[in-house]
Amino acid sequence: MFGTIRQDLQAIFDRDPAATSMLEVVLTYAGFHALLAYRISRQLKTIGVPIVPRAISQMARWLTGIEIHPSAKIGVGFFIDHGMGVVIGETAEVGDYVTLFQGVTLGGTGKERGKRHPTLGNHVVVGAGAKILGGITIGDNVKIGANSVVLKNVPSNSTVIGVPARIIKSEGERLPDATMDQVDLPDPISDRFSALEQELIELRKKLENLNS
């Protein structure tokens, strides 16, 4: 477990330019505090300790605003940036070197039993406020835009945005591991409006030529 915690700490320094010292991260980063509480509660859950793991997760929720169920499975190098409002459900599975921004939910869609929360692959980046709901699978190297609502499986090496989320890039070049940019995502709707506007301009020119 200690090796995993070291990798979690290293992930913060790799992906957060505001992290300046180990002491600062350990004392002030709510995302790290919530993850540390999860690692402990998960270990206790694994060896069969009752009640205590859930109590630890609830205490962490009160202190950090981040709720991670002790039964969730989270890989190494996990980073929650800021983190307020992040919720990770009981059957959620998160791969290695995943980044979540504030307000992200890995939740269910109802009262179904069994695998009802999403599975995220490795090197996934989930933008602020995004909701990933149901027992769906998000592939490796996927980038999910801020405030997107993802309800269907997403293949590896894809970018998705919107409500409901739609794929705007699939099986292209591998997304950089440390990519944190949430600004320069393409907007297919805006692109389509621009194309339609250009078509209208060309049609007007043709009509003017015919009239003249």
ZICOR-V199829 format. One record per pair of residues at least 24 apart in sequence whose ideal C-beta (glycine too) atoms are under 10 Angstrom apart, sorted by the first residue. I is the first residue (numbers start at 1). J is the second residue. D is the distance in whole Angstrom. If there is no record, write none. Layout:
i = <I,I>
j = <J,J>
d = <D,D>
This chain:
i = <1,1,1,1,1,2,3,4,4,4,4,4,4,4,4,4,5,5,5,5,5,5,6,7,7,7,7,7,7,8,8,8,8,8,8,8,8,8,8,8,8,9,9,9,9,10,10,10,11,11,11,11,11,11,11,11,11,11,11,12,12,12,12,12,13,14,14,14,14,14,14,15,15,15,15,15,15,15,15,15,15,16,16,16,16,16,17,18,29,29,29,29,29,29,30,30,30,30,30,30,30,30,30,30,30,31,31,31,31,31,31,31,31,31,31,31,31,31,31,32,32,32,32,32,33,33,33,33,33,33,34,34,34,34,34,34,34,34,34,34,34,34,35,35,35,35,35,35,35,35,35,36,36,37,37,37,37,37,37,38,38,38,38,38,38,38,38,38,39,39,39,39,40,41,41,41,41,41,42,42,42,42,42,42,42,43,44,45,45,45,45,46,46,57,61,61,65,65,66,66,66,67,68,68,68,69,69,71,72,72,73,74,74,75,75,75,76,77,77,77,78,79,79,79,80,80,81,81,81,82,85,85,86,86,87,87,88,88,88,89,89,89,89,89,90,90,90,91,91,91,91,91,91,92,92,92,92,92,92,92,93,93,93,93,93,93,93,93,94,94,94,94,94,94,94,94,95,95,95,95,95,95,95,95,95,96,96,96,96,96,96,97,97,97,97,97,97,97,98,98,98,98,98,98,98,99,99,99,99,99,99,99,99,99,99,100,100,100,100,100,100,100,100,101,101,101,101,101,101,101,101,101,101,102,102,102,102,103,103,103,103,103,103,103,104,104,104,104,104,104,104,105,105,105,105,105,105,106,106,106,106,106,106,107,107,107,107,108,108,108,109,109,109,109,109,110,118,118,118,118,119,120,120,121,121,121,121,122,122,123,123,123,123,123,123,123,123,124,124,124,125,125,125,125,125,125,125,125,125,126,126,127,127,127,127,127,127,128,130,130,130,130,130,131,131,131,132,132,133,139,139,140,140,141,141,141,141,141,141,141,142,142,142,142,143,143,143,143,143,143,143,143,143,144,144,145,145,145,145,146,146,146,147,148,159,159,160,161,161,161,161,161,162,162,162>
j = <36,39,40,42,43,39,76,35,39,42,43,74,75,76,77,78,32,35,36,39,40,76,76,75,76,77,78,96,97,32,35,36,38,39,74,75,76,77,78,79,80,35,36,77,79,76,77,79,35,76,77,78,79,80,96,97,98,99,178,77,78,79,80,81,79,77,79,97,99,177,178,77,79,81,97,99,125,177,178,179,180,79,81,82,99,180,180,81,64,79,80,81,82,83,60,63,64,65,66,80,82,83,84,86,102,64,65,66,78,79,80,81,82,83,84,86,100,101,102,64,78,79,80,83,60,63,64,66,80,83,60,61,63,64,65,66,67,68,80,83,86,88,60,64,66,68,74,78,79,80,83,60,64,61,63,64,66,68,70,66,67,68,69,70,72,74,78,88,68,70,74,78,70,68,69,70,71,72,68,69,70,71,72,73,74,70,70,69,70,71,72,70,71,88,86,87,102,103,100,102,104,105,92,94,106,106,117,117,106,117,119,98,120,120,121,122,122,122,123,177,120,125,178,180,104,126,125,128,180,128,128,129,126,128,117,131,117,118,120,116,117,118,132,133,115,116,117,115,116,117,118,119,135,116,117,118,119,120,132,135,117,118,119,120,121,135,137,138,118,119,120,121,122,124,126,138,119,120,121,122,123,124,138,139,140,120,121,122,123,124,140,122,123,124,125,140,177,178,122,123,124,125,126,138,142,123,124,125,126,127,143,177,178,179,180,124,125,126,127,128,130,132,144,125,126,127,128,129,130,144,146,180,182,127,128,129,146,127,128,129,130,131,146,147,128,129,130,131,132,144,146,129,130,131,132,133,149,130,131,132,133,138,150,131,132,133,134,133,134,135,133,134,135,136,151,134,150,151,153,154,153,144,154,154,155,156,157,156,177,156,157,174,175,176,177,178,179,154,156,175,159,175,176,177,178,179,180,181,182,150,182,160,161,180,181,182,185,182,160,161,163,165,182,163,164,165,160,165,164,170,171,174,175,172,173,174,175,176,177,179,167,169,170,175,168,169,175,176,179,180,181,182,185,182,185,182,185,186,187,182,183,185,182,185,185,186,185,185,186,187,188,189,187,188,189>
d = <10,6,8,9,6,9,8,10,6,10,10,9,9,5,9,9,9,8,7,6,10,9,9,9,4,5,9,9,9,7,6,8,10,8,9,10,7,7,6,7,10,10,10,10,10,9,7,10,10,8,4,7,5,10,9,7,9,8,10,10,10,6,9,9,10,8,8,9,10,8,6,9,5,7,9,6,9,9,6,9,6,7,6,10,9,8,9,9,9,10,9,9,9,8,9,8,4,7,7,8,8,5,7,10,10,8,10,7,9,7,3,7,7,4,9,8,8,10,9,9,10,9,8,9,7,7,5,8,10,9,5,8,8,4,8,4,8,6,7,6,8,9,9,9,8,7,8,6,8,7,9,8,10,9,8,8,9,8,9,9,10,4,8,7,7,7,9,8,10,10,8,10,9,8,9,4,9,10,9,9,5,8,8,8,8,9,7,9,4,6,10,9,10,10,10,9,9,10,9,9,10,9,9,10,9,10,9,10,8,7,9,8,9,9,10,7,10,9,9,9,10,10,10,10,8,10,10,8,8,8,9,8,9,10,10,9,8,10,10,7,4,8,10,9,10,8,6,5,6,4,9,9,7,9,4,6,7,8,9,10,8,8,4,7,9,10,9,10,9,8,5,9,9,8,10,9,8,6,5,4,8,7,9,10,7,10,9,5,7,10,9,6,5,8,10,10,6,9,7,7,5,8,8,9,10,9,7,5,7,9,10,9,9,9,7,9,8,5,9,9,8,10,10,8,7,6,4,8,8,10,7,9,7,10,5,7,10,9,5,4,8,9,9,8,7,7,5,8,8,9,10,9,8,5,7,7,9,9,9,5,8,9,10,7,7,5,8,7,6,8,5,4,9,9,8,9,8,10,9,10,9,9,9,9,10,6,10,9,9,10,10,8,7,9,5,9,9,9,10,9,10,7,9,9,9,6,7,9,8,9,10,10,9,9,10,5,8,7,9,9,10,8,10,9,10,9,10,9,10,10,10,9,9,10,9,5,5,9,8,9,9,10,10,8,10,8,5,10,7,10,9,9,8,10,10,7,5,10,10,5,9,8,10,10,7,8,9,6,8,8,8,10,9,9,8>
